[in-house]
């Protein structure tokens, strides 16, 4: 369920979707939805980082890579993670500004 307040109605071969007008209250609801989606994206990104870190640490444990190489790759992974999280947050801020416009 999307919590967007859309009410689809089937009219034979046509599906009509009534979109409610954007009142201030509705704008606030959509901003909450957008913030929630950004938070979910942050969680997904962090989980991917954790999985990659676990795999890299396993490689180091099996002596497939050195400790120095592990540290270098983990630093790069953290920078990449920070970049993706910043991108997701920027998209969220842009959407919030867009929703606040009348």
N, CA, C and O atoms as a GROMACS GRO file, in nm:
protein
  408
    1UNK      N    1   0.085  -0.118   0.000
    1UNK     CA    2   0.000   0.000   0.000
    1UNK      C    3   0.089   0.123   0.000
    1UNK      O    4   0.188   0.129   0.073
    2UNK      N    5   0.054   0.222  -0.082
    2UNK     CA    6   0.142   0.336  -0.102
    2UNK      C    7   0.112   0.456  -0.013
    2UNK      O    8   0.196   0.545   0.000
    3UNK      N    9  -0.005   0.461   0.050
    3UNK     CA   10  -0.044   0.576   0.134
    3UNK      C   11  -0.041   0.707   0.058
    3UNK      O   12  -0.009   0.812   0.114
    4UNK      N   13  -0.076   0.703  -0.071
    4UNK     CA   14  -0.078   0.826  -0.149
    4UNK      C   15  -0.218   0.885  -0.160
    4UNK      O   16  -0.234   0.994  -0.216
    5UNK      N   17  -0.318   0.817  -0.109
    5UNK     CA   18  -0.453   0.868  -0.110
    5UNK      C   19  -0.519   0.862  -0.246
    5UNK      O   20  -0.613   0.937  -0.272
    6UNK      N   21  -0.473   0.774  -0.332
    6UNK     CA   22  -0.532   0.759  -0.465
    6UNK      C   23  -0.644   0.657  -0.458
    6UNK      O   24  -0.633   0.554  -0.391
    7UNK      N   25  -0.754   0.687  -0.529
    7UNK     CA   26  -0.869   0.598  -0.529
    7UNK      C   27  -0.900   0.554  -0.671
    7UNK      O   28  -0.976   0.622  -0.741
    8UNK      N   29  -0.843   0.442  -0.717
    8UNK     CA   30  -0.871   0.396  -0.853
    8UNK      C   31  -1.014   0.343  -0.865
    8UNK      O   32  -1.067   0.282  -0.772
    9UNK      N   33  -1.076   0.369  -0.981
    9UNK     CA   34  -1.210   0.319  -1.007
    9UNK      C   35  -1.213   0.260  -1.147
    9UNK      O   36  -1.170   0.325  -1.243
   10UNK      N   37  -1.262   0.138  -1.158
   10UNK     CA   38  -1.271   0.071  -1.287
   10UNK      C   39  -1.401   0.110  -1.354
   10UNK      O   40  -1.508   0.101  -1.293
   11UNK      N   41  -1.392   0.154  -1.480
   11UNK     CA   42  -1.509   0.196  -1.556
   11UNK      C   43  -1.509   0.117  -1.687
   11UNK      O   44  -1.485   0.173  -1.794
   12UNK      N   45  -1.534  -0.012  -1.678
   12UNK     CA   46  -1.530  -0.098  -1.796
   12UNK      C   47  -1.386  -0.125  -1.836
   12UNK      O   48  -1.314  -0.194  -1.764
   13UNK      N   49  -1.345  -0.070  -1.949
   13UNK     CA   50  -1.209  -0.092  -1.998
   13UNK      C   51  -1.114   0.020  -1.958
   13UNK      O   52  -0.997   0.021  -1.998
   14UNK      N   53  -1.163   0.115  -1.879
   14UNK     CA   54  -1.083   0.230  -1.838
   14UNK      C   55  -1.069   0.230  -1.686
   14UNK      O   56  -1.165   0.206  -1.613
   15UNK      N   57  -0.948   0.257  -1.640
   15UNK     CA   58  -0.926   0.272  -1.496
   15UNK      C   59  -0.902   0.420  -1.469
   15UNK      O   60  -0.811   0.480  -1.525
   16UNK      N   61  -0.984   0.476  -1.384
   16UNK     CA   62  -0.972   0.618  -1.349
   16UNK      C   63  -0.911   0.629  -1.210
   16UNK      O   64  -0.948   0.558  -1.117
   17UNK      N   65  -0.816   0.720  -1.198
   17UNK     CA   66  -0.753   0.744  -1.069
   17UNK      C   67  -0.778   0.889  -1.032
   17UNK      O   68  -0.728   0.981  -1.097
   18UNK      N   69  -0.855   0.909  -0.927
   18UNK     CA   70  -0.883   1.043  -0.878
   18UNK      C   71  -0.768   1.088  -0.789
   18UNK      O   72  -0.740   1.025  -0.686
   19UNK      N   73  -0.704   1.195  -0.828
   19UNK     CA   74  -0.591   1.248  -0.752
   19UNK      C   75  -0.642   1.365  -0.668
   19UNK      O   76  -0.692   1.464  -0.723
   20UNK      N   77  -0.630   1.354  -0.536
   20UNK     CA   78  -0.679   1.462  -0.451
   20UNK      C   79  -0.595   1.589  -0.469
   20UNK      O   80  -0.476   1.581  -0.499
   21UNK      N   81  -0.658   1.707  -0.450
   21UNK     CA   82  -0.581   1.831  -0.462
   21UNK      C   83  -0.476   1.840  -0.351
   21UNK      O   84  -0.493   1.783  -0.243
   22UNK      N   85  -0.368   1.911  -0.380
   22UNK     CA   86  -0.260   1.922  -0.283
   22UNK      C   87  -0.288   2.035  -0.184
   22UNK      O   88  -0.251   2.151  -0.206
   23UNK      N   89  -0.354   1.999  -0.076
   23UNK     CA   90  -0.373   2.094   0.033
   23UNK      C   91  -0.245   2.096   0.115
   23UNK      O   92  -0.157   2.013   0.095
   24UNK      N   93  -0.235   2.190   0.206
   24UNK     CA   94  -0.115   2.197   0.292
   24UNK      C   95  -0.099   2.068   0.373
   24UNK      O   96   0.012   2.018   0.391
   25UNK      N   97  -0.211   2.015   0.420
   25UNK     CA   98  -0.206   1.890   0.496
   25UNK      C   99  -0.157   1.776   0.408
   25UNK      O  100  -0.076   1.693   0.450
   26UNK      N  101  -0.206   1.771   0.284
   26UNK     CA  102  -0.166   1.665   0.191
   26UNK      C  103  -0.018   1.679   0.156
   26UNK      O  104   0.052   1.579   0.143
   27UNK      N  105   0.028   1.802   0.140
   27UNK     CA  106   0.170   1.824   0.112
   27UNK      C  107   0.257   1.770   0.226
   27UNK      O  108   0.360   1.707   0.202
   28UNK      N  109   0.214   1.794   0.350
   28UNK     CA  110   0.288   1.745   0.466
   28UNK      C  111   0.290   1.592   0.468
   28UNK      O  112   0.391   1.531   0.503
   29UNK      N  113   0.178   1.530   0.430
   29UNK     CA  114   0.173   1.384   0.424
   29UNK      C  115   0.271   1.331   0.321
   29UNK      O  116   0.343   1.235   0.347
   30UNK      N  117   0.275   1.394   0.203
   30UNK     CA  118   0.366   1.350   0.097
   30UNK      C  119   0.512   1.373   0.135
   30UNK      O  120   0.598   1.294   0.098
   31UNK      N  121   0.538   1.480   0.209
   31UNK     CA  122   0.675   1.504   0.257
   31UNK      C  123   0.716   1.393   0.353
   31UNK      O  124   0.830   1.346   0.348
   32UNK      N  125   0.624   1.351   0.440
   32UNK     CA  126   0.654   1.240   0.532
   32UNK      C  127   0.682   1.112   0.454
   32UNK      O  128   0.774   1.037   0.487
   33UNK      N  129   0.604   1.086   0.349
   33UNK     CA  130   0.625   0.968   0.265
   33UNK      C  131   0.764   0.975   0.201
   33UNK      O  132   0.838   0.876   0.200
   34UNK      N  133   0.798   1.092   0.147
   34UNK     CA  134   0.929   1.109   0.082
   34UNK      C  135   1.042   1.088   0.182
   34UNK      O  136   1.141   1.021   0.151
   35UNK      N  137   1.029   1.144   0.300
   35UNK     CA  138   1.133   1.126   0.402
   35UNK      C  139   1.148   0.979   0.440
   35UNK      O  140   1.259   0.930   0.461
   36UNK      N  141   1.035   0.909   0.450
   36UNK     CA  142   1.039   0.767   0.482
   36UNK      C  143   1.111   0.687   0.375
   36UNK      O  144   1.185   0.593   0.405
   37UNK      N  145   1.087   0.724   0.250
   37UNK     CA  146   1.155   0.653   0.140
   37UNK      C  147   1.305   0.681   0.140
   37UNK      O  148   1.385   0.591   0.113
   38UNK      N  149   1.342   0.803   0.171
   38UNK     CA  150   1.485   0.835   0.179
   38UNK      C  151   1.550   0.754   0.291
   38UNK      O  152   1.660   0.702   0.275
   39UNK      N  153   1.482   0.743   0.404
   39UNK     CA  154   1.537   0.664   0.516
   39UNK      C  155   1.551   0.517   0.477
   39UNK      O  156   1.650   0.453   0.512
   40UNK      N  157   1.454   0.464   0.404
   40UNK     CA  158   1.464   0.325   0.358
   40UNK      C  159   1.584   0.308   0.265
   40UNK      O  160   1.653   0.206   0.271
   41UNK      N  161   1.608   0.406   0.179
   41UNK     CA  162   1.723   0.399   0.089
   41UNK      C  163   1.854   0.402   0.168
   41UNK      O  164   1.948   0.330   0.134
   42UNK      N  165   1.860   0.486   0.272
   42UNK     CA  166   1.980   0.488   0.357
   42UNK      C  167   2.006   0.350   0.417
   42UNK      O  168   2.120   0.304   0.421
   43UNK      N  169   1.900   0.286   0.463
   43UNK     CA  170   1.914   0.154   0.524
   43UNK      C  171   1.963   0.053   0.421
   43UNK      O  172   2.051  -0.028   0.451
   44UNK      N  173   1.907   0.057   0.301
   44UNK     CA  174   1.950  -0.034   0.195
   44UNK      C  175   2.098  -0.013   0.164
   44UNK      O  176   2.174  -0.110   0.151
   45UNK      N  177   2.139   0.112   0.153
   45UNK     CA  178   2.280   0.143   0.122
   45UNK      C  179   2.371   0.093   0.233
   45UNK      O  180   2.475   0.033   0.206
   46UNK      N  181   2.333   0.117   0.358
   46UNK     CA  182   2.416   0.070   0.470
   46UNK      C  183   2.422  -0.082   0.477
   46UNK      O  184   2.526  -0.138   0.510
   47UNK      N  185   2.311  -0.148   0.446
   47UNK     CA  186   2.312  -0.295   0.445
   47UNK      C  187   2.404  -0.349   0.336
   47UNK      O  188   2.474  -0.448   0.357
   48UNK      N  189   2.403  -0.285   0.220
   48UNK     CA  190   2.494  -0.327   0.113
   48UNK      C  191   2.639  -0.307   0.155
   48UNK      O  192   2.725  -0.391   0.127
   49UNK      N  193   2.666  -0.196   0.222
   49UNK     CA  194   2.802  -0.171   0.272
   49UNK      C  195   2.843  -0.280   0.371
   49UNK      O  196   2.955  -0.332   0.364
   50UNK      N  197   2.752  -0.314   0.462
   50UNK     CA  198   2.783  -0.417   0.562
   50UNK      C  199   2.811  -0.552   0.496
   50UNK      O  200   2.905  -0.621   0.534
   51UNK      N  201   2.730  -0.588   0.397
   51UNK     CA  202   2.753  -0.714   0.326
   51UNK      C  203   2.889  -0.714   0.256
   51UNK      O  204   2.962  -0.813   0.260
   52UNK      N  205   2.923  -0.602   0.192
   52UNK     CA  206   3.053  -0.593   0.124
   52UNK      C  207   3.167  -0.600   0.225
   52UNK      O  208   3.268  -0.665   0.200
   53UNK      N  209   3.150  -0.534   0.339
   53UNK     CA  210   3.254  -0.537   0.442
   53UNK      C  211   3.274  -0.679   0.495
   53UNK      O  212   3.388  -0.722   0.515
   54UNK      N  213   3.165  -0.750   0.516
   54UNK     CA  214   3.175  -0.888   0.565
   54UNK      C  215   3.250  -0.974   0.464
   54UNK      O  216   3.335  -1.055   0.502
   55UNK      N  217   3.219  -0.957   0.337
   55UNK     CA  218   3.286  -1.036   0.234
   55UNK      C  219   3.435  -1.000   0.227
   55UNK      O  220   3.520  -1.088   0.213
   56UNK      N  221   3.465  -0.871   0.236
   56UNK     CA  222   3.606  -0.829   0.231
   56UNK      C  223   3.683  -0.882   0.352
   56UNK      O  224   3.798  -0.926   0.339
   57UNK      N  225   3.622  -0.877   0.468
   57UNK     CA  226   3.689  -0.928   0.588
   57UNK      C  227   3.711  -1.078   0.578
   57UNK      O  228   3.810  -1.131   0.630
   58UNK      N  229   3.618  -1.148   0.511
   58UNK     CA  230   3.637  -1.291   0.488
   58UNK      C  231   3.756  -1.317   0.396
   58UNK      O  232   3.831  -1.412   0.417
   59UNK      N  233   3.772  -1.232   0.295
   59UNK     CA  234   3.888  -1.246   0.205
   59UNK      C  235   4.018  -1.224   0.282
   59UNK      O  236   4.116  -1.295   0.260
   60UNK      N  237   4.017  -1.126   0.371
   60UNK     CA  238   4.137  -1.097   0.450
   60UNK      C  239   4.166  -1.212   0.546
   60UNK      O  240   4.281  -1.249   0.567
   61UNK      N  241   4.060  -1.268   0.602
   61UNK     CA  242   4.077  -1.380   0.696
   61UNK      C  243   4.135  -1.502   0.624
   61UNK      O  244   4.215  -1.576   0.682
   62UNK      N  245   4.095  -1.522   0.499
   62UNK     CA  246   4.146  -1.635   0.420
   62UNK      C  247   4.280  -1.603   0.354
   62UNK      O  248   4.332  -1.683   0.276
   63UNK      N  249   4.336  -1.487   0.386
   63UNK     CA  250   4.466  -1.443   0.333
   63UNK      C  251   4.463  -1.420   0.182
   63UNK      O  252   4.566  -1.428   0.115
   64UNK      N  253   4.343  -1.390   0.127
   64UNK     CA  254   4.333  -1.357  -0.015
   64UNK      C  255   4.374  -1.212  -0.041
   64UNK      O  256   4.420  -1.178  -0.150
   65UNK      N  257   4.358  -1.126   0.060
   65UNK     CA  258   4.405  -0.987   0.051
   65UNK      C  259   4.476  -0.952   0.181
   65UNK      O  260   4.451  -1.013   0.285
   66UNK      N  261   4.564  -0.854   0.173
   66UNK     CA  262   4.640  -0.812   0.292
   66UNK      C  263   4.558  -0.716   0.377
   66UNK      O  264   4.454  -0.666   0.334
   67UNK      N  265   4.606  -0.692   0.499
   67UNK     CA  266   4.538  -0.597   0.588
   67UNK      C  267   4.542  -0.456   0.530
   67UNK      O  268   4.445  -0.381   0.540
   68UNK      N  269   4.655  -0.420   0.468
   68UNK     CA  270   4.666  -0.288   0.407
   68UNK      C  271   4.565  -0.272   0.293
   68UNK      O  272   4.499  -0.169   0.281
   69UNK      N  273   4.554  -0.375   0.212
   69UNK     CA  274   4.458  -0.372   0.101
   69UNK      C  275   4.316  -0.365   0.154
   69UNK      O  276   4.232  -0.292   0.100
   70UNK      N  277   4.288  -0.440   0.260
   70UNK     CA  278   4.155  -0.438   0.322
   70UNK      C  279   4.123  -0.297   0.371
   70UNK      O  280   4.013  -0.247   0.346
   71UNK      N  281   4.216  -0.234   0.440
   71UNK     CA  282   4.192  -0.099   0.491
   71UNK      C  283   4.167  -0.001   0.377
   71UNK      O  284   4.078   0.083   0.385
   72UNK      N  285   4.247  -0.012   0.271
   72UNK     CA  286   4.231   0.078   0.157
   72UNK      C  287   4.093   0.060   0.092
   72UNK      O  288   4.026   0.158   0.060
   73UNK      N  289   4.052  -0.064   0.072
   73UNK     CA  290   3.924  -0.092   0.009
   73UNK      C  291   3.808  -0.051   0.100
   73UNK      O  292   3.707   0.001   0.052
   74UNK      N  293   3.821  -0.073   0.231
   74UNK     CA  294   3.716  -0.033   0.324
   74UNK      C  295   3.700   0.119   0.326
   74UNK      O  296   3.588   0.169   0.337
   75UNK      N  297   3.811   0.192   0.317
   75UNK     CA  298   3.804   0.338   0.310
   75UNK      C  299   3.731   0.382   0.183
   75UNK      O  300   3.648   0.473   0.187
   76UNK      N  301   3.762   0.318   0.071
   76UNK     CA  302   3.694   0.350  -0.055
   76UNK      C  303   3.545   0.317  -0.046
   76UNK      O  304   3.461   0.392  -0.094
   77UNK      N  305   3.515   0.204   0.015
   77UNK     CA  306   3.376   0.162   0.032
   77UNK      C  307   3.299   0.264   0.116
   77UNK      O  308   3.184   0.296   0.086
   78UNK      N  309   3.362   0.315   0.222
   78UNK     CA  310   3.296   0.414   0.307
   78UNK      C  311   3.271   0.543   0.230
   78UNK      O  312   3.164   0.603   0.243
   79UNK      N  313   3.368   0.586   0.150
   79UNK     CA  314   3.350   0.707   0.069
   79UNK      C  315   3.236   0.689  -0.031
   79UNK      O  316   3.156   0.780  -0.052
   80UNK      N  317   3.230   0.572  -0.092
   80UNK     CA  318   3.124   0.543  -0.188
   80UNK      C  319   2.988   0.541  -0.118
   80UNK      O  320   2.890   0.594  -0.170
   81UNK      N  321   2.983   0.481  -0.001
   81UNK     CA  322   2.860   0.476   0.078
   81UNK      C  323   2.815   0.618   0.114
   81UNK      O  324   2.697   0.651   0.099
   82UNK      N  325   2.907   0.700   0.162
   82UNK     CA  326   2.874   0.838   0.197
   82UNK      C  327   2.821   0.913   0.076
   82UNK      O  328   2.727   0.992   0.088
   83UNK      N  329   2.880   0.889  -0.040
   83UNK     CA  330   2.837   0.956  -0.163
   83UNK      C  331   2.693   0.917  -0.200
   83UNK      O  332   2.612   1.003  -0.234
   84UNK      N  333   2.663   0.787  -0.193
   84UNK     CA  334   2.528   0.742  -0.227
   84UNK      C  335   2.425   0.792  -0.127
   84UNK      O  336   2.313   0.826  -0.165
   85UNK      N  337   2.461   0.795   0.000
   85UNK     CA  338   2.368   0.846   0.101
   85UNK      C  339   2.344   0.995   0.079
   85UNK      O  340   2.231   1.042   0.091
   86UNK      N  341   2.449   1.070   0.047
   86UNK     CA  342   2.434   1.213   0.019
   86UNK      C  343   2.345   1.235  -0.102
   86UNK      O  344   2.262   1.326  -0.103
   87UNK      N  345   2.360   1.151  -0.205
   87UNK     CA  346   2.275   1.162  -0.324
   87UNK      C  347   2.129   1.138  -0.288
   87UNK      O  348   2.041   1.212  -0.332
   88UNK      N  349   2.102   1.035  -0.208
   88UNK     CA  350   1.965   1.004  -0.168
   88UNK      C  351   1.906   1.118  -0.086
   88UNK      O  352   1.789   1.154  -0.104
   89UNK      N  353   1.986   1.175   0.004
   89UNK     CA  354   1.937   1.287   0.085
   89UNK      C  355   1.910   1.410  -0.001
   89UNK      O  356   1.814   1.483   0.025
   90UNK      N  357   1.993   1.433  -0.103
   90UNK     CA  358   1.972   1.547  -0.192
   90UNK      C  359   1.842   1.530  -0.271
   90UNK      O  360   1.766   1.626  -0.288
   91UNK      N  361   1.817   1.410  -0.319
   91UNK     CA  362   1.691   1.383  -0.390
   91UNK      C  363   1.573   1.409  -0.296
   91UNK      O  364   1.473   1.467  -0.338
   92UNK      N  365   1.585   1.367  -0.171
   92UNK     CA  366   1.480   1.391  -0.073
   92UNK      C  367   1.458   1.540  -0.048
   92UNK      O  368   1.344   1.585  -0.040
   93UNK      N  369   1.566   1.615  -0.035
   93UNK     CA  370   1.553   1.760  -0.014
   93UNK      C  371   1.490   1.827  -0.136
   93UNK      O  372   1.404   1.915  -0.122
   94UNK      N  373   1.532   1.786  -0.255
   94UNK     CA  374   1.474   1.843  -0.378
   94UNK      C  375   1.324   1.814  -0.386
   94UNK      O  376   1.246   1.902  -0.422
   95UNK      N  377   1.286   1.693  -0.352
   95UNK     CA  378   1.144   1.656  -0.356
   95UNK      C  379   1.066   1.734  -0.252
   95UNK      O  380   0.953   1.776  -0.278
   96UNK      N  381   1.124   1.756  -0.135
   96UNK     CA  382   1.056   1.833  -0.032
   96UNK      C  383   1.033   1.977  -0.078
   96UNK      O  384   0.926   2.033  -0.056
   97UNK      N  385   1.134   2.037  -0.140
   97UNK     CA  386   1.119   2.173  -0.193
   97UNK      C  387   1.009   2.176  -0.299
   97UNK      O  388   0.927   2.267  -0.301
   98UNK      N  389   1.009   2.076  -0.385
   98UNK     CA  390   0.909   2.067  -0.491
   98UNK      C  391   0.768   2.055  -0.432
   98UNK      O  392   0.674   2.118  -0.482
   99UNK      N  393   0.754   1.976  -0.328
   99UNK     CA  394   0.622   1.957  -0.266
   99UNK      C  395   0.576   2.082  -0.191
   99UNK      O  396   0.455   2.105  -0.180
  100UNK      N  397   0.667   2.160  -0.141
  100UNK     CA  398   0.630   2.281  -0.067
  100UNK      C  399   0.586   2.395  -0.159
  100UNK      O  400   0.518   2.488  -0.116
  101UNK      N  401   0.625   2.387  -0.287
  101UNK     CA  402   0.585   2.492  -0.382
  101UNK      C  403   0.435   2.487  -0.403
  101UNK      O  404   0.375   2.380  -0.414
  102UNK      N  405   0.374   2.606  -0.409
  102UNK     CA  406   0.229   2.612  -0.429
  102UNK      C  407   0.197   2.633  -0.574
  102UNK      O  408   0.080   2.642  -0.611
   0.00000   0.00000   0.00000
